Amino acid sequence: MPGISVLLCVHNPDKKELYQAVCSVIAQTFKDWEMILYDDGSDEAYEAFIYEISCLDTRIRYVRNPVHHSLAYGLNQSLKMAAGEYAARMDADDVSTPERFHKQLAFLESHRQYLWVGSNVALINSQGEIWGERRYPMTPESRDFLKYSPYAHPAVMFRRKELLEFGGYFKGESACRGEDYELFMRLHGAGARGFNLQEILLHYRETKKSYGRRKLRFQLQEAGIRFTGFRRMGIVTPKVFVYVIKPVVVWMVPKKMKLAIHKRLGANAGIGMGD
């Protein structure tokens, strides 16, 4: 049984970026892992190279669902298939540092009070060059969720069985683009806690296209997720309402202005819901 199961769910991924993501797992100093490379209904044009990349290492298990659902659906399926005691998240366009798994596993093994552990991240552009970083609070509490999720989802490692006991990722359509934010708020509301190692263990790809305008219905979904999550954590007050409607306000801000704001804040405005 592997120590860590890597959950990498993809849908029409960029070939070069996926290759780099998978190679960063293969290059880990911790070797006792398996990867569930879950193809969530990618178009036929992508199917062959996703399978080809799965052949890079015998520890990679390729799974294809012919029908596209959502990241949350794919992650739940992957959690059920996984055999590792721990489940590490990865996205198809990010890169883990070589010692990420080693350091996160060591932390969880010596700190049983935490259900998951994340880290700070470096921000990289489309060429893979570092242009900034994002830091997260060491031990996030309820009010840290007001502006954005205080965890970088692709940089997190969970205790797999405990995560399943909490129901895994939300199965409804209302969180189809905010599975991470919903999950972390639900876990906090139930009394579970996470920790962020104060070092960079993941290179998170954030480019100009990352600031494109999302559909209004997704922003409205996020507003609903925020309200439900804040209520679970007992922090709903009239003053908090401005954070509930934040996604809709952000939707109205032009793309260039969003990018300028993030750069001016030194790239420390936080990764939003669904990243």
C-alpha positions in Angstrom: 0.0 0.0 0.0 1.5 3.4 -1.0 2.0 6.0 1.6 0.6 8.8 -0.5 -2.0 8.9 -3.3 -1.7 11.9 -5.6 -5.0 13.1 -7.0 -4.6 14.7 -10.4 -7.9 15.2 -12.2 -7.7 16.7 -15.7 -10.0 18.0 -18.4 -8.6 19.1 -21.8 -5.2 19.9 -20.2 -2.2 21.6 -21.8 0.2 18.8 -22.8 3.4 20.6 -21.8 2.0 21.8 -18.5 0.6 18.3 -17.6 4.0 16.8 -18.4 5.7 19.2 -16.1 3.2 18.6 -13.3 3.6 14.8 -13.5 7.4 15.0 -13.8 7.4 17.1 -10.6 5.7 14.2 -8.8 8.1 11.6 -10.3 11.0 13.8 -9.0 9.8 13.7 -5.4 12.4 12.7 -2.8 9.6 10.7 -1.2 9.1 7.6 -3.5 6.3 5.6 -1.9 3.4 7.2 -3.8 0.8 6.3 -6.4 -1.0 8.8 -8.8 -4.6 8.6 -9.8 -4.5 10.4 -13.2 -8.2 10.9 -13.7 -9.4 12.1 -17.1 -12.8 13.7 -16.5 -14.3 13.4 -20.0 -11.6 15.2 -22.0 -12.2 15.6 -25.7 -10.8 12.8 -28.0 -8.0 15.1 -29.1 -6.6 15.0 -25.6 -7.2 11.4 -24.6 -4.1 9.9 -26.3 -1.5 12.2 -24.8 -3.0 12.0 -21.3 -2.7 8.2 -21.6 0.8 8.6 -23.0 1.8 10.8 -20.0 0.4 8.1 -17.6 3.0 5.7 -19.0 5.9 7.8 -17.7 5.9 5.8 -14.4 4.4 2.5 -13.3 3.1 4.2 -10.1 0.6 6.2 -12.2 -2.9 4.7 -12.6 -4.8 6.1 -15.6 -8.6 6.3 -15.2 -10.9 7.8 -17.9 -14.5 8.8 -17.4 -16.0 9.4 -20.9 -18.5 12.0 -19.5 -17.3 15.3 -18.2 -18.7 16.1 -14.7 -16.6 18.4 -12.5 -13.4 18.5 -10.5 -15.2 17.7 -7.3 -16.7 14.6 -8.9 -13.4 13.5 -10.2 -11.7 14.0 -6.9 -14.4 12.0 -5.0 -14.0 9.1 -7.5 -10.2 9.3 -7.1 -10.4 9.3 -3.3 -12.5 6.1 -3.4 -10.0 4.4 -5.7 -6.9 5.6 -3.8 -5.0 3.2 -1.5 -2.7 5.7 0.3 -3.0 6.8 3.9 -2.6 10.3 2.7 -4.0 12.1 -0.4 -2.0 14.9 -2.0 -3.6 17.3 -4.4 -2.1 18.4 -7.7 -3.4 20.4 -10.6 -2.5 19.8 -14.2 -0.7 23.2 -14.6 1.2 23.4 -11.3 4.6 22.1 -10.2 5.5 20.6 -6.8 9.0 21.2 -5.4 11.0 18.0 -4.9 10.7 17.8 -1.1 7.0 18.7 -0.9 5.6 15.2 -0.1 8.5 14.4 2.3 7.9 17.6 4.3 4.1 17.4 4.4 4.1 13.8 5.3 6.6 14.4 8.1 4.4 17.2 9.5 1.1 15.1 9.4 2.8 12.1 11.1 4.0 14.3 14.0 0.9 16.5 14.3 -2.1 14.3 14.6 -4.4 17.2 15.5 -4.4 18.4 11.9 -6.5 16.8 9.2 -4.5 18.5 6.3 -1.4 20.5 5.6 -0.8 23.1 2.9 2.0 25.5 2.1 2.9 28.9 0.6 3.2 29.0 -3.2 5.3 30.7 -5.8 3.5 32.2 -8.7 4.7 31.2 -12.2 3.7 32.5 -15.7 3.0 30.5 -18.8 6.7 30.0 -19.3 7.2 28.6 -15.8 9.1 31.7 -14.6 8.5 32.8 -11.0 6.9 36.3 -10.9 5.6 36.4 -7.3 4.6 34.4 -4.3 1.5 33.9 -2.1 1.7 33.4 1.7 -1.0 31.9 3.8 -1.7 32.1 7.6 0.0 29.3 9.5 -3.2 28.2 11.4 -6.2 29.7 9.6 -9.3 30.4 11.7 -12.9 31.3 10.7 -12.3 35.0 9.8 -9.4 34.1 7.5 -12.0 32.8 5.1 -13.7 36.1 4.6 -11.6 37.4 1.8 -10.6 34.2 0.2 -9.7 30.6 1.0 -6.7 30.5 3.3 -5.4 27.3 1.7 -3.9 26.8 -1.7 -5.9 23.7 -2.8 -3.3 22.2 -5.2 -0.6 22.4 -2.4 -2.6 20.5 0.2 -2.2 17.0 1.6 -5.0 15.3 3.5 -5.5 12.3 5.8 -7.5 10.3 3.2 -9.7 8.2 5.4 -10.7 11.1 7.6 -11.5 13.2 4.6 -13.8 10.5 3.3 -15.5 10.3 6.8 -16.4 14.0 6.4 -18.0 13.2 3.1 -15.2 14.2 0.7 -16.0 17.0 -1.8 -19.5 18.5 -2.2 -21.5 16.4 -4.6 -24.0 19.1 -5.7 -23.8 21.4 -8.7 -23.8 24.5 -6.6 -20.1 24.1 -5.8 -19.0 22.8 -9.1 -16.4 25.7 -9.4 -15.7 26.1 -5.7 -15.1 22.6 -4.4 -12.0 23.7 -2.3 -13.5 26.7 -0.6 -16.7 24.8 0.2 -14.7 21.8 1.6 -12.4 23.9 3.8 -15.2 25.9 5.3 -17.3 22.8 5.9 -14.3 21.1 7.6 -13.6 24.1 9.8 -17.3 24.3 10.7 -17.2 20.7 11.9 -14.2 21.4 14.1 -11.4 20.0 11.8 -8.3 22.1 11.3 -5.5 22.5 8.8 -2.0 24.0 8.9 0.1 25.9 6.3 3.9 25.2 6.3 5.6 28.6 5.9 7.6 27.7 2.9 7.0 27.4 -0.8 6.3 23.8 -1.8 4.3 24.4 -5.0 4.7 26.6 -8.1 1.2 27.8 -8.9 0.6 28.9 -12.5 -1.2 32.2 -12.7 -1.2 34.0 -16.0 -3.2 36.9 -17.6 -5.9 34.4 -18.6 -6.4 33.5 -15.0 -8.1 36.9 -14.6 -10.6 36.4 -17.3 -14.2 37.1 -16.4 -16.0 34.1 -15.1 -19.7 33.5 -15.9 -22.0 35.4 -13.6 -23.7 32.2 -12.5 -20.4 30.9 -11.1 -19.9 34.1 -9.1 -23.5 33.8 -7.8 -22.7 30.2 -6.8 -19.6 31.4 -4.9 -21.8 34.0 -3.1 -24.0 31.1 -2.0 -21.1 29.0 -0.9 -19.7 31.9 1.1 -23.0 32.5 2.9 -23.4 28.8 3.8 -19.8 28.4 4.9 -19.8 31.6 7.0 -23.0 30.5 8.6 -21.5 27.0 9.4 -18.6 28.8 11.1 -20.8 31.1 13.0 -19.5 34.4 11.5 -22.5 35.7 9.7 -23.2 39.3 10.7 -24.4 42.4 8.8 -20.7 43.5 8.4 -19.8 40.1 6.9 -22.4 40.5 4.1 -19.9 42.6 2.0 -17.7 39.4 1.8 -20.7 37.4 0.7 -21.4 39.5 -2.3 -17.7 40.0 -3.1 -17.7 37.5 -6.0 -20.4 39.5 -7.8 -18.5 42.8 -7.2 -15.3 41.2 -8.6 -17.2 40.0 -11.6 -17.9 43.6 -12.5 -14.2 44.6 -12.4 -12.4 44.7 -15.8 -9.7 42.1 -16.4 -6.9 44.6 -16.7 -7.8 46.3 -13.4 -7.9 42.9 -11.6 -4.4 42.1 -12.8 -3.1 45.6 -11.8 -4.6 45.3 -8.3 -2.9 41.9 -7.8 0.4 43.2 -9.0 0.2 46.3 -6.8 -0.6 44.1 -3.7 2.6 42.1 -4.3 0.7 39.0 -5.4 -0.5 38.5 -1.9 -4.2 39.0 -2.4 -4.9 35.3 -2.1 -6.0 32.6 -4.4 -9.7 32.8 -4.9 -12.4 30.1 -4.7 -11.9 27.1 -7.0 -8.2 27.6 -7.6 
